Amino acid sequence: MNTSPEPLIRVEHIKKYFPVKLGAYGDKKATVHAVDDVSFEIFQGETLSLVGESGCGKSTTGYTLLQLHRATAGVCFYKDVNLTELSDNQLRPYRQKIQIIFQDPYSTLNPRMTIGTAIAEPMMTHKIATKDNVAEKVVQLLKDVGLTERAVNRYPHEFSGGQRQRICIARALACNPEFLVCDEPISALDVSIQAQIINLLQDLQEKYNLTYLFIAHDLSVVRHISNRVGVMYLGKLAELGDKDLVFYNPLHPYTKALLSAVPQPNPHTEKTRKRQVLTGEIPSAINPPSGCHFHPRCPLATDLCKKTVPEWRKMEDGRFIACHAA
């Protein structure tokens, strides 16, 4: 990992709220607090992973960082450039350097466009290639992701799920980016294919000196690919730190419960270990609890947790945590 002392990506207190209509006739208005005051940094060459339950705001954080969703509040920096204050036209040059790999490879590829055309399009749009050398660059990208040049004139439906995800990775790399948001890139794939895609992402990261924001549910995969891990709950970061600290010495009660749910490969260990089972339902993002969002399910909750939002603070070991009891 070739990290830089200065962060490549800096996110400061971003919030993303979505207005919704409730009721049989849509006559009631409400607000979904999808991302609620999240801050972190990502350094050149590293992989920061975001984990948490479905609906906790992981993907929305990635989309907001890329300005696919405009932030309700807060700022997102790429190097020293404040992306949140740029118009769509002003963002265009930076789209070349910050790209995304979506969760479903089939829905992100145009079924009427050949693979060669899909990969060539961003290169031509950003003037990275010319008509004379674009075909050569497309073939090289396909080889980099483990496909042959025979894929150039074929269509998305002719490929398997794993192959389509390789194509999406090649298309994301077509603009020669520095930063990639990997939005659950393996969740739609078979387990045997997941390992191949993870190894491919690591090889490409080393070859092109890429920086990843990796969003996933599978904690085993996150442990394998990450340098640092952030744990999200109901739109907020609960804990963020080096992966060894988070996985082997978690401090936040939610992180402990999340890790205890991971099955152990050793049946004897699995049978005897103690699990921390959370009780109660996940609160609604439309009406989040007061104070700490986790307090209705937390075994350590006190009156302070119910009334006061915990401070996002740095611990002595370098990790960040939002918990009164830690």
Number of C-alpha atoms within 10 A of each C-alpha: 13 11 14 12 7 13 16 20 21 20 20 15 15 22 23 22 20 12 10 12 12 10 8 7 7 9 8 10 10 13 13 17 22 22 29 22 18 20 17 17 14 22 20 21 21 24 25 26 27 27 25 24 15 13 16 22 26 30 24 21 26 21 17 22 24 24 19 11 14 17 23 15 16 16 19 26 19 20 14 12 13 13 21 22 15 12 10 12 8 11 15 12 11 15 17 21 16 22 23 23 22 20 21 19 23 18 10 14 20 14 14 10 14 17 25 23 18 23 28 25 16 19 21 15 11 14 11 16 20 12 10 7 10 19 17 13 18 24 20 16 21 23 13 18 21 15 17 13 16 11 18 19 11 15 19 23 13 11 14 13 19 20 19 21 26 25 27 26 28 25 27 23 28 24 24 16 19 19 28 23 26 22 22 20 26 27 14 15 18 11 10 9 14 17 14 14 21 17 13 16 20 17 15 16 20 14 10 13 19 23 26 28 22 24 25 24 17 14 19 13 15 23 16 12 20 20 18 22 27 24 23 24 22 25 26 25 26 26 25 27 22 17 22 14 16 22 19 10 11 20 20 22 22 24 22 18 16 21 17 15 12 13 12 12 8 8 9 9 11 13 10 8 10 9 14 15 13 15 10 9 8 17 14 13 20 15 11 16 17 14 15 23 24 23 21 18 17 18 14 13 17 12 9 14 21 17 13 13 16 18 12 19 13 14 11 7 9 12 19 21 22 20 23 17 13 11
